[in-house]
Amino acid sequence: MNKFYISYILLALSFALVTTSNDMLIFNDLDAVDNKNNNNNISLFAPFNRVAIKFFVADDDNNLIFSDNLKGRIVLVYLWSTWCMDCIKGLQTLNKLTPYLKETSLQNVDILPIAIGSTVQQAKEFYMQNNIKNLRLFFDVEHNVIKTFSRLNIETIPSLILIDTNSLVAAVHIGILQSSVNYLYNFIGELSEQD
């Protein structure tokens, strides 16, 4: 076998197994269990060495939102694109979570679904086609979101990044978001209690 083929196999296996590094834990979604009663539960979110980040986005009216203005709030950043069919499940889950958060004590949470490489019109059509009604639209301005998260080795769409009230990355989920609204709500609640 040539070295390229062996490297490819090793890379593929690394995504199928639990792997740890100083910066983050990467795991296979298929191994994740969304069951609070299971003591062997593998979290759908990878713990992250809390790193401060700064970025800004634009909404669909071209208003700029700076991460500094969100300090004191829990922020869920969801990186997605209109060409990404794997992003639909995550957007639908976050769409269901949004009104649920407003009705509970966890009202200090902002969800920022950031469309990467999509126009406002494409993103609006994508939302309409997939019945996404509760989420606002945000866009990467001057590629600063991509640059910011790339420095943290978060370079995959879809990705969900949880930022705590101190503007520190607390957890990351890379790939298809298959967790339930209850799981996300409980995870956010635990993060809120830690801050």
C-alpha positions in Angstrom: 0.0 0.0 0.0 1.2 3.5 -0.7 1.7 6.1 2.1 -1.3 8.2 0.9 -3.7 5.2 1.1 -2.5 4.3 4.6 -2.8 8.0 5.7 -6.3 8.1 4.4 -7.3 5.0 6.3 -5.8 6.3 9.5 -7.6 9.7 9.0 -10.9 7.9 8.5 -10.4 5.8 11.6 -9.6 8.8 13.6 -13.1 10.2 12.9 -14.7 6.9 13.9 -13.0 6.6 17.2 -12.9 8.9 20.2 -9.8 11.1 20.0 -8.5 13.6 22.4 -6.1 16.5 22.1 -5.3 19.6 24.2 -7.9 21.7 22.4 -10.9 19.5 21.9 -12.4 16.1 21.9 -13.6 14.7 18.5 -16.0 11.8 18.4 -18.4 10.0 16.0 -22.0 11.1 16.2 -23.2 7.5 15.8 -21.7 6.7 19.2 -23.4 9.5 21.0 -26.4 8.6 23.1 -29.1 11.2 23.9 -30.2 9.5 27.1 -29.8 11.1 30.5 -30.4 7.8 32.3 -27.4 6.1 30.7 -24.3 6.5 32.9 -22.1 5.8 29.9 -23.6 8.7 27.9 -21.2 10.2 25.5 -21.8 13.9 25.2 -22.8 15.3 21.9 -20.7 18.3 22.7 -16.9 18.2 23.0 -15.5 20.1 26.0 -13.2 22.8 24.9 -10.4 24.6 26.7 -12.1 27.9 27.3 -10.7 30.3 24.8 -11.9 33.9 24.3 -13.1 34.8 20.9 -14.2 37.9 19.1 -16.2 38.1 15.9 -18.9 40.0 14.2 -21.8 39.1 11.9 -24.5 40.9 9.9 -28.2 40.2 10.1 -30.4 40.0 7.0 -30.9 43.8 7.3 -27.2 44.3 7.2 -27.0 45.4 10.9 -23.7 44.4 12.5 -23.7 42.3 15.7 -20.4 42.1 17.6 -19.6 39.3 20.0 -18.5 41.8 22.6 -22.1 43.0 22.8 -23.2 39.5 23.8 -21.0 39.2 26.9 -23.1 38.0 29.8 -25.2 35.8 27.6 -24.8 32.2 26.4 -24.4 32.2 22.7 -25.0 29.2 20.3 -23.2 29.8 17.0 -24.3 27.4 14.3 -22.2 27.5 11.1 -24.2 26.4 8.1 -24.7 26.9 4.4 -27.5 26.6 1.9 -25.5 23.9 0.0 -25.3 21.8 3.1 -28.1 19.2 3.4 -26.6 18.0 6.7 -27.3 21.5 8.1 -31.1 21.1 7.9 -31.5 18.9 10.9 -29.5 21.3 13.1 -31.5 24.3 11.9 -34.7 22.5 12.6 -33.6 21.5 16.1 -32.5 25.1 16.9 -35.8 26.4 15.4 -37.7 24.2 17.9 -35.4 25.2 20.7 -35.9 29.0 20.2 -39.5 29.4 21.5 -38.8 26.8 24.2 -36.0 29.0 25.6 -38.2 32.1 25.6 -40.8 30.3 27.7 -38.3 29.2 30.4 -35.8 30.6 32.8 -33.0 30.3 30.2 -33.8 33.6 28.4 -30.1 34.7 28.5 -29.4 32.6 25.4 -28.8 33.9 21.8 -28.8 31.6 18.9 -26.7 32.8 15.9 -27.2 30.6 12.8 -24.5 32.0 10.6 -24.8 31.3 6.9 -21.4 30.8 5.3 -21.0 31.5 1.6 -24.7 32.1 1.0 -26.5 35.3 -0.1 -29.3 36.8 1.9 -31.8 35.6 -0.8 -30.4 32.1 -0.8 -30.6 31.8 3.0 -34.1 33.2 3.1 -35.3 30.7 0.5 -33.5 27.9 2.4 -35.3 28.9 5.6 -38.7 29.0 3.8 -38.2 25.6 2.1 -37.3 24.0 5.4 -39.9 25.7 7.5 -37.4 27.6 9.7 -39.5 30.4 11.2 -38.1 31.0 14.7 -34.4 31.7 13.8 -32.9 35.0 12.7 -30.5 35.0 9.8 -26.9 36.0 10.2 -24.0 36.2 7.7 -20.2 36.0 7.9 -18.9 39.5 7.1 -15.5 39.8 5.5 -14.9 36.1 6.3 -14.2 37.1 9.9 -16.2 34.2 11.4 -14.4 31.6 9.2 -11.0 33.2 10.2 -11.9 33.3 13.9 -13.1 29.7 14.2 -10.4 28.4 11.8 -7.8 29.5 14.4 -9.5 27.1 16.8 -9.5 24.3 14.2 -13.2 24.5 13.7 -13.4 24.4 10.0 -16.4 22.1 9.3 -20.0 22.9 8.3 -22.2 22.2 10.1 -20.7 23.1 13.5 -22.3 24.3 16.7 -20.2 26.3 19.1 -21.4 27.1 22.6 -20.0 30.3 24.1 -20.4 31.0 27.8 -21.3 34.3 29.5 -17.7 35.3 29.6 -17.4 35.0 25.8 -15.3 31.9 26.1 -15.8 28.8 23.9 -17.2 26.2 26.2 -18.1 23.3 23.9 -18.2 22.4 20.3 -20.2 19.9 18.2 -18.9 19.2 14.7 -21.1 17.5 12.1 -24.8 16.7 11.9 -26.7 17.9 15.0 -28.7 14.9 16.0 -29.6 15.8 19.5 -33.1 16.6 20.8 -34.4 19.9 21.9 -34.5 18.6 25.5 -30.8 17.5 25.4 -29.8 20.9 24.1 -31.9 22.7 26.7 -30.4 20.6 29.5 -26.9 21.2 28.2 -27.4 24.9 28.1 -28.9 24.8 31.6 -25.9 23.1 32.9 -23.6 25.6 31.2 -25.7 28.4 32.7 -25.3 27.0 36.2 -21.5 26.8 35.7 -21.2 30.5 34.9 
